[in-house]
Amino acid sequence: MDEGDTSSDGAAPHSGSATTAPPSPSPVSPSTPSVGRHRGAAFEIFILGELMDGPHHGYLLRDILTRMLGPHRRVSWAAIYPLIRHLERAGLIALEPAGRPADGTGPSGHRRRVVRITASGRERFYYLMRARDDATADYHETFTIKLLYLRFLAPEEQWDQLERGQAYLDAQVRHLRHVFTAASTTAPLPPDQRAAIFRMIRFRLAAAEAELQWVVDERAALAHSIPRKERSDD
């Protein structure tokens, strides 16, 4: 793998739209080697998820993640390379020489290698995707990355992840709306300070409400494919 190579072959992130899920693999124990918490776990899901469709060059994984996170979030190689090495040591991925002469070497002279997922890596991926993540400060990013790979889960498992995302976003909306109530700590502030706070909160609230409605709509679209007894209803 060439740390310095930043070229791209034009591949784009995969859609998170639902497709028929493959048979469920055997569950992975929570004792499966972890690559860290919060953002590290989110990036772990991303790398394993991208490899579920086939091998990738390491630099391409970084480029896809950068495009997914947006134009103002540049993902450094220093954030991805140690994680790839950690996954390799844990036996979740394997690094192999590129199979085509055209792959050649990168600008720094290192022979390019491709990354593929192992059987243990597939089990780890399903374990992470099915996990009921805590609502931490990094949950939003983890949930967003999981949306890319919901298609690998059975409908009732997709439902569970969307339900948790909805609960998280609903809590965010309720928290932001509380600022406008008489019970809020903003109530005794001078009017000009309250007006400035309300302006900022309305900005955040608009985004949270839009995301919440999106998840509600996704669950509604998914509901017809899941027997009522296998899903919870609000």
N, C-alpha and C positions, 0 to 999 in steps of 0.2 A: 504493500500500500504506500502510496506516495503522499506524504503530508503536505507537500507544497503544491500539488496539482489542483487547480481550481477550475479546470475545464468542465463542460457539461455536454451531455449527449442529447439534451432537449427533453428528457423524461420529466413528467409532471407528477405531482402527488396524486394518489389514487382516490377515487370518489368513495365517500362513506355511505353511499346508498345501499339499501338492504338487498342482498341476494341470498340464494339458498345457502344455508350454513352447512359446512361439512360435518360428518359425524364427530361428536364430542370426543376429544382425546381423554386419556386417563388424567385425573386431577393431579396437580403438582402440589407437593407439600409446601406450606408456608416457610419451611426451612430451606427451600431452594435458594441458592446464593443470591443475595440482593446486590444491586448496583447503587445503592444509596436511596435516599428518601426524596419525596417531593419532586423537584424538577428532574433529578437524576432518574427517578422512576418513570416520569413522563417521556423522557428521551429514550429510555429503555424500551418502552412500548412502541415508540416511533420506529426505532431501528429494527426490532423484531417484526413489527407489522409490515414494514416495507419489504423485508426479506421473505415474508410469507408468499409473495408472488414470484420469487426467484432471486438469484444472486444479484448483488449490486457492487459497484466500486465504492470504496469508503468515501471518496471525495464527492460522489454523486449523492450519497446519503446526506452529507452536509448541505449540499446545494438544494436538495428537495426540502429539507427542514427550514432552511433560510427563506425559501419562497413561500412556504406554508405559514411561517410566522409573520411575514410581511416585509416591506421594503426597509423598515427602520430597525429591524432586529437582525443584525448580522451575527450568525452563529460561527464562532471561531473554531478552527481546527482543534485548538487546545481543549475545547469542551466536548468534542466528539471522539477524538483519537483515544484518550484514556478509557472512555466508556467501551469502545470497541475492543480494546485490549482486555478489559475486565470481563466482558462477555465471552471473549475467546478463552480466557483462563478458566471461566466457569463452565466451559463446554457447551455454551448456548449458541455459539456461532463458530464457524471455521473460516480461516483465511487460506485461499488457494491461489496459485499462479493464474493469471489471465489466460484464457484458452485460445485467444486469437492473436496472431502476430501483429495485427494492426493496433492492438492495445499498447504494445511497446512499453516505454518508460515515461515517467513524468518529467517535468522540467528539472527536478533536482537529481535526476539520474536513477532514482529507485525504480525497481521493477514493479509495475502496477499489479495489485492482487485484487481478487474479487472476494466478497464476503457472502457466505451462504449460511442459512439457519440450519441447526441440527435438530434431531428429534427432540432432544431435551429443550432446545430453544422454542420449538413449537408448543410444547407443554407449558413452558414458562409464559409464553405469550398469552395463551388461553387463561392461565391462572391470573395474570395481571389484568386482562380485559374483563374478567368476571368479578374481580375484586370490588368490594363495596367500599370505595375510598372515603376517608374522613374528609369533612368539609374544612380543609385547611386553606391558608392563603394561596396555595398553589393548585387548589382543586380545579379552578377554572381552566388552567392550561392543560391539566391532565384530562379533563372531560373533553376539551376541544380536540386533543389528539386522539382520544378514544373514538370520537365521531368518525374519524377516517377509516376505522377498521371494524365498525359495527357489523358490516356485511359478513364477517367471519363468525358471528355469533348466531345462535338460534333466535327466532323472533321473541320468545319469552325472556331470553337473556338481554336482547337489545332493549326490551321494555324495561327491565330492571335498571339498566344503566341510564336510560332516559328519565325514569322516575326519580332516580337520585339527582340527576342534573336539574330536574324541575324543582325538587325540594330545595336545592342549593340556591337556585335563582329566585325562587319565591321568598326565601329568607332574606336575600339581598334586597329585593323590592320592598318588603315590609320594613326592613331596617331604614331604607332611604325615605320611605313615606312617613316614618315616625318623626323625622326632623321637622315636618310641617305641623305637628300637633302641639297642643299647649303643654303636654308633658315633656316635650323635648328640652334638652339643656340649652337650646338656642332661644327659648322663649324670653328669658330676661335680658337678652342682648339688645343693644341699641338698634333701631330700625335699619340704619345703613349697613351695619354688620350682618344683620339677619338677611337682608336683601342679597348681599354678596354670597352668603352661604347658600341661600335658596337657589340662586342662579346656578351655582356649581352642582348642587344636588339634583336639580332638574335635568342637567346634562347627563349625569350618571344614571338617573332614573330612566331616562328615555332609552338608553342602551340596554339596561337590565330588563325593562319591560319588553323590549323587542326580542331579546334572546329568550325570555320566558315564553312568550307567545310562540316562537319558533318551535321550542321543545314541546309545548302543548299540542301544536299542529302535527308534529312528527309522531307523537304518541297516538293521536287520533287516527292517523293514517295507518299505523301499525296494528291498531286494536282489532281490526277485522280478521287478522291472521292468527290471533291468539285466543284460544278458548277462555271464556270468562273465569273459569275455575283456576286457570294458570296465571292469572294476572290480578293485581290489586286494582281497584277502581277508586278514583277520588270521590 
